[in-house]
Amino acid sequence: MVQESRVAIVGAGAAGCLCAYFLLKAGIDVTIFDKGSPLRTLLPTGGGRCNLAHAEYDFKELAKNYPRGEKFLLSAFLKFSTWDTLALFEEMGIKTYTQDDRRIFPESNSAKEVREVILKNIRKAKIIKEEIFSAEELFKEFTHVVIATGGHAGYELVKDFGINIIEPKPSLVGLNTKENFKDLSGTACKNVIINGLQGDILFTHFGLSGPLIYKISSIKAFDKFPYDLEIDLAPNLNELQSLFNTNPHKEIKNILKEYLPQKIVNLVLDGFKETGKAHTINGKLRDLILDRIHHLKVTITSTNRGEETVTAGGLDLDEINPKTMEVKKVRGLYCIGEVLNIDGFCGGFNLQNAWTTAFIASEGIKKTS
Ligand SMILES: Cc1cc2nc3c(=O)[nH]c(=O)nc-3n(C[C@H](O)[C@H](O)[C@H](O)COP(=O)(O)OP(=O)(O)OC[C@H]3O[C@@H](n4cnc5c(N)ncnc54)[C@H](O)[C@@H]3O)c2cc1C
């Protein structure tokens, strides 16, 4: 006699709950365990608005937004990517819209509403408030076990199976600098270039933050500290001579103010003598100022702990079958969401990973049910 499938999902986050949704639709019995209240991790997403996907409809381009997981996700995105996410949310009763920067949000702009709707859609699942310490124990009662414990958690659940873990590191996080930027704290600089990438940064009491810094923190999540970054503060300001020639009696700081925030101008001019009126500046000083604008050097000493949005590292993808999310050496054990060594940039990519891997696992489970 074929044993009826009973699926245990550890973690009622985005991935766990959506996996439950797909399985319930197929009539499979699902029990979800979570040490806290279900889907509370969704509430702070997108600043409370839940940036649930990104309007990138070419799955290869979509995969490029994952510093860890790009290759692994290619086959998964073939089966479930942005269009499927939108259809899924529509099906659950959540209408979405796309912002100018291609981030996708619910029309209600409310992560709380998304949470409520998802929970309504999985009401047939048993949700048990309990911390799970061993996946092996769950196999005594369940035919399939899905690990969906998010970043930085749940690794101990699978350690008995000898699954390799890539040491977790904070990602999408502010960076502490050796330089003291306290005086600049709160100053934003738009469209700067760092490591060939353009975006906005924010000077803070600890160093640097903002969207571009988050991206850099993600790309360099496994780099050793300290490391240096070079910031081009005004990529479009190519030369100063003609600018100064046309404004000879204007103070340099007032000319530069049109290109950079006042506090950044002070930083750029700091330590230089003779930075009064434009006509008083010689060529050497002009070049030094320009050099500082285009090559501001900062030394990154660490990440700003506690600020991280996602975890780089986690369960080694070599251990997982990308077609099913099943652990290659443990039949019936599946891993999905951020617990895997997959993380994306800001913009809806991390939730997309949760929805996609949840779907793929549910398909894998259905095939063996
Ligand atoms: C402030 C913030 C804002 C974010 N905004 C966005 C955004 O707008 N868009 C985006 O794409 N991504 C965003 N992210 C990232 C995104 O929230 C995560 O990538 C996503 O929630 C991961 O889903 P998950 O289901 O894998 O894990 P989680 O959502 O973290 O859920 C894991 C669950 O497992 C439970 N758990 C863990 N261990 C155990 C155990 N041993 N036993 C029982 N239960 C356990 C936890 O209690 C938790 O409920 C944001 C993250 C943060 C922190």
The ligand as a Gaussian input file, in Angstrom:
#p B3LYP/6-31G(d) Opt

LIG

0 1
 C       13.869000      44.491000       7.230000
 C       13.811000      43.559000       6.032000
 C       13.188000      43.989000       4.871000
 C       13.152000      43.145000       3.765000
 N       12.489000      43.571000       2.645000
 C       12.436000      42.772000       1.553000
 C       11.693000      43.152000       0.405000
 O       11.003000      44.178000       0.397000
 N       11.722000      42.328000      -0.677000
 C       12.420000      41.147000      -0.674000
 O       12.415000      40.450000      -1.688000
 N       13.076000      40.717000       0.427000
 C       13.082000      41.500000       1.535000
 N       13.734000      41.067000       2.665000
 C       14.307000      39.694000       2.672000
 C       13.164000      38.696000       2.841000
 O       12.318000      39.110000       3.888000
 C       13.717000      37.301000       3.144000
 O       14.625000      36.923000       2.149000
 C       12.572000      36.278000       3.199000
 O       11.679000      36.590000       4.245000
 C       13.123000      34.871000       3.420000
 O       12.040000      33.995000       3.518000
 P       12.180000      32.579000       4.209000
 O       10.817000      32.002000       4.223000
 O       13.284000      31.829000       3.597000
 O       12.635000      32.901000       5.708000
 P       11.929000      33.760000       6.830000
 O       10.940000      34.687000       6.241000
 O       13.036000      34.330000       7.637000
 O       11.131000      32.706000       7.710000
 C       11.785000      31.715000       8.453000
 C       10.869000      31.249000       9.570000
 O       11.436000      30.086000      10.149000
 C       11.236000      30.131000      11.544000
 N       12.244000      29.263000      12.171000
 C       13.597000      29.373000      12.089000
 N       14.187000      28.339000      12.744000
 C       13.190000      27.567000      13.233000
 C       13.165000      26.347000      13.995000
 N       14.289000      25.732000      14.342000
 N       11.963000      25.836000      14.336000
 C       10.810000      26.454000      13.982000
 N       10.781000      27.600000      13.277000
 C       11.946000      28.143000      12.890000
 C       11.374000      31.606000      11.889000
 O       10.714000      31.884000      13.113000
 C       10.709000      32.270000      10.680000
 O        9.336000      32.512000      10.897000
 C       13.767000      41.875000       3.801000
 C       14.379000      41.439000       4.983000
 C       14.392000      42.268000       6.083000
 C       15.054000      41.780000       7.362000

